[in-house]
């Protein structure tokens, strides 16, 4: 199956800092999604992207669908302690099947 | 609405034992799926179903069986548990049509196989 490379693997940042993470694929996706998982819970959808070049925001989160359709980026501005968790990118395959990246673990120092 | 409900939350098995992980959703979603989550590997698709009576294999189906007799339920069966099946299992559901990429996940089942 397709592989998604997500980086960085983990981040330990100071509260108030901005965060950037990205995801790349060897193949094209027509839909990119970003999920967040908190401890003991399942992933929750943050942002969905449907067009190459699309830039979408959800509060302090901004995600972009790369122009080549092989990558996507997620930025979090002015991080706060409740931003901690694992962030996953996912690409949509045929038949509503999602392919997930390995995740970025975010820790915030207050 | 309860959303996607998984039981049990935790389970310990001995090698060779069988068990069923339960998943139920009350959103009338046609699409349901099972993922396993392992450190550093993200979520990998085990099996999925696009409607009652229809199931198909995902990326890592070996050692697991599923069935979909109703729209609401999608149980995952481990036939003979192995230590390699130690993982966190997530059930998810969505619409099959437009918007179906927006999966709703359950809270997971943490399984240890000794």
Interface residues (C-beta under 8 A of the other chain):
Chain A: X1 X4 X6 X9 X31 X33 X40 X41 X42 X43 X44 X45 X48 X88 X92 X95 X96 X97 X98 X99 X100 X101 X102 X103
Chain B: X4 X31 X33 X35 X40 X41 X42 X43 X44 X45 X48 X50 X56 X58 X59 X90 X92 X94 X96 X100 X101 X102 X103 X105 X106 X107 X108
